[in-house]
Amino acid sequence: VAHDGLICVISDMDGIDDETGRLVTRLCAHNDVFAVFVQDPLEQELPDVGRAIFSSGRAQIEVDASVASLRQRFHAERMAWRQNLAELSRSRAIPVLPISPDRDVAAQLRELIGRQQAQKRASAGGRAP
């Protein structure tokens, strides 16, 4: 992308790392960037399903998901990952629209965009932006 473009990154943000941060920084230098974060509700909490096999498509692992400490560690790691994602968004001034695959995507986008427009109107003292 040259300069002065509008870039929409649509991703589940899995695998973000330092290189991702460098690439996003380069994109943001001369373009407007926003992200659509596809968040699967099944990835928020490890369900208590006993022994189960989880797969990424490339690898798989069998775990005993009934172990409370494992579920707590999973939750803590997901929260830390989300905080890192939020910091990347804040530090680069990238708006993030969270989208869930378990609801109608168009309806979610309308809701999110409407909420942002309402916040802009409120911060402008009720005047149209």
N, C-alpha and C positions, 0 to 999 in steps of 0.2 A: 504494500500500500504506500502510495506517495505521501502527500501531506494533506492536511485538512479533511480527512475522511471521517466517516462515522463507522466504527467497528463494533460489531456485536459478537461477543464470545459466548457460545452456547456450550456448556460443559457440565459434567458432574464434579469437576475440579479434582478428581482423584489423580494423584500423582503429581500435584503441584510441588515445586521445589525451588531452589535458588535460581536455577536456569529460567524457570517460569517467570519469576520476579524480574529478571533482567530483560526477558523478551517483552513482558507487559510494559515495563518502563520505557523501552524503545518505542513501542506502539503509542503510548500515551504522550510521548514527547511532542508529536506533531499532529495528533488525531484525537478525536473524542471517542472514548471507549466506554462501553457498558457491558455488563455480563448478565446472562440468563443462567442462573445456577439451578440445574436439574437435581433436586434432592429426593432420593427415594426414601419414603417413610420406613421401609424395612431396614435401612442402614442406620437409623437413628438409635435404636436400642437393640441389643442382642436378645432375641426372644428365649425364654426358658422352655426349650423343646427337647431337653435331654441330649443324647448323642446325635450329632448331625454332621453332615458333610457340606462344607461351604466351598464354592468354586468361583474363581475370577474369570473363568474361561480359558486361562492358561495354566492355572495350578489349582489344586484343591487341598483342603485340610479337614480332618475330622476332629471335632472338639466335643466336649461334654458341656453343653450350654446350660445345664442345670446348676453348674457351680457359680454361686453368687459372686465370688471374687473375680471370676473371669468376666462376668457381665458388667461388674463395676469398673474393671480395668478397661473394657471395651468402651464403656460410656465416657470415662475420663479421657481416653485417647481421642474419641470423636469430638468431645468438647474442645480439647486442645487444638485439634485440626481445624475446627470451625473458627476458633479465635485467630489462628494464623491466617485463615482465609479472610476474615473480617479486617485484620490488620493490613493485608495486602490491598484490599479494597479501599480502606481509609487512606493509607499512605499514598496511593496513586489517584485518589478522588474518582474512583470507579463506582458508579451506581450498580447495585446488584439486585436483580429481580429473581427471587426464589420461586421456582416452579416445581410442582409435584406431579409425577405421572399418574397419580390416582384421581386427578380431577381434570376437568376440561381446561386445556391450556389457554384457549382464547378467553375464556371467562376469567381465568386467573390474571392474564395480562391486562384485561380491561379493569379489573379490581385494583391491581397494583398501580397502573398508570393514573387511574382516577384518584387514588390515595395520594400520589405524589403531587398531582395538580392541586388537590385540596390543601396540602401542606404549603405549597408555594403561595396560594391565595392567602392563607392564614398568616404567613410570614410577611406578606406584602400589605398587611393591614386590611385584608378583605378586597383589595383591588385586583382586577383581572391582570394576570402577568403579561 
